[in-house]
Amino acid sequence: MKYRISIEQDEDGVFVAHCPTLPGCISQGKTRQKAVENIMDSIKIKGYLESLKKHGEPIHH
């Protein structure tokens, strides 16, 4: 599955990434690339999608 992510730099210079179609799925990094890596880990490895499945929540593409 592919998901669109949004990345913004906050006032402290940290890059904040979130996935609009996955509410609450947010991560950050010191660089844009690290923020992308971290949000991908959050989506795939840390179980965001598995948690949705477990709780019967819809998964939007």
N, C-alpha and C positions, 0 to 999 in steps of 0.2 A: 504494500500500500504506500501511496505517496501522500504527504501532508505538506501544506504550505506553512512556513514559519515566518514570523515577523521578528526583526531584530532592531532594537533601538539602543542608543548609548545614553546612559543616565548621567546625572549631574556630577557623579564621581568618576566618570570615564569608563565604567563597567558596561559591558554589552549585555543586554537583557533580551532573551529569546523566548517567544511563546508561540504556541500553536493555536490559532483562533478556533479551529474546529474541535479541539480537545480542551474544554474549559478546565482551568487550573493547572495545565501542563506548562510550567514556566521553568526556565533555567537561566544561567548567566555564565560569563567568562570574562577574563581580562582582555581577550582579543575577540574579534568577530568570529574567527575560526573556532576558538575554544567554546564560544557560546553555541555555535552550530553543533559541535561534537557533543556538548553536554545535553542539548535539547534532544538530539537523536538518541542518546543513552536513556534519557527520561522516557521517551516514547517507547523504545524497544526493550531495553534491558531492565529498567527499573519497574516494569510491569504496569504502566499506565493502561495500556490496552487490555492486559490480562485482568486488571482490577475491574475495568468496565464490564468485561465478559462475565466475571464472577458474580457481579452484582446485577446482571441483567440490564445494564445501561446501554443505550444505543451507541454505536460507533459510526461517526460521520466521516465520509471520505471527501 
